[in-house]
Amino acid sequence: MDGSWLNQLRFLQKTVVLILDDLEPLTNQQCNDLLEIVEDRYEQSSTIVISQFPVDKWYGLMENPTTANAILDRLVHNAHRLVL
């Protein structure tokens, strides 16, 4: 392991505004990765999530319900929503 994933996480944590475009179904590993990113940024930096799915359907996009709860808790808490 060369530490490149850790370097990417640090980069994403330091990014002032992270935009996650086109949220779609996620595998268990993708959920774990997203949780790690969201946890690192929680109440520290802005994250914008863009999806064709309404927020109440995001839970069903994630393979692992426990991880989905943790991700959505952090994303939705203190969120400002713009629905088009």
C-alpha positions in Angstrom: 0.0 0.0 0.0 1.6 3.3 -1.1 -0.6 5.6 0.8 -2.3 7.1 -2.3 -5.8 6.5 -0.9 -4.9 8.3 2.3 -3.4 11.1 0.3 -6.7 11.4 -1.7 -8.7 11.4 1.5 -6.6 14.2 2.9 -7.0 16.2 -0.4 -10.8 15.7 -0.3 -10.9 16.7 3.4 -9.0 20.0 2.6 -11.2 20.9 -0.4 -13.3 23.9 0.5 -16.3 22.8 -1.5 -16.7 19.2 -2.7 -19.3 18.6 -5.4 -20.6 15.0 -5.7 -22.3 15.0 -9.1 -24.9 12.5 -10.1 -25.3 10.4 -7.0 -26.4 6.9 -8.1 -26.5 3.4 -6.6 -23.4 2.6 -4.6 -21.7 -0.7 -3.7 -20.8 -1.6 -0.2 -17.2 -0.5 -0.8 -18.3 2.8 -2.4 -20.5 3.4 0.6 -17.6 2.8 3.0 -15.4 5.2 0.9 -18.1 7.8 0.8 -18.7 7.5 4.6 -15.0 8.1 5.2 -15.0 11.2 3.0 -18.2 12.6 4.5 -17.0 11.9 8.1 -13.7 13.7 7.4 -15.6 16.7 6.1 -18.5 16.8 8.5 -19.1 20.3 10.0 -15.7 21.3 8.6 -16.3 22.0 4.9 -19.1 22.3 2.4 -20.3 19.4 0.3 -22.8 19.7 -2.5 -24.6 16.6 -3.7 -26.3 16.5 -7.0 -28.7 13.7 -7.9 -31.7 13.0 -10.1 -33.1 11.0 -7.1 -34.9 12.9 -4.4 -33.3 12.9 -1.0 -35.8 10.4 0.5 -34.7 7.9 -2.1 -31.0 8.1 -1.4 -31.2 5.5 1.3 -32.2 2.9 -1.3 -29.2 3.8 -3.5 -26.8 2.4 -0.9 -26.1 -1.3 -0.5 -25.3 -1.3 3.2 -28.2 0.1 5.3 -26.0 0.8 8.4 -23.5 2.8 6.3 -26.3 4.5 4.5 -27.8 5.8 7.8 -24.4 7.2 8.8 -23.8 8.9 5.4 -27.3 10.4 5.2 -27.1 11.6 8.8 -24.0 13.6 8.1 -25.1 14.8 4.7 -28.6 15.9 5.7 -27.9 17.4 9.1 -27.6 21.2 8.7 -28.2 20.8 5.0 -29.7 23.4 2.7 -31.8 21.8 0.0 -32.5 23.1 -3.5 -35.0 21.1 -5.4 -35.4 21.8 -9.1 
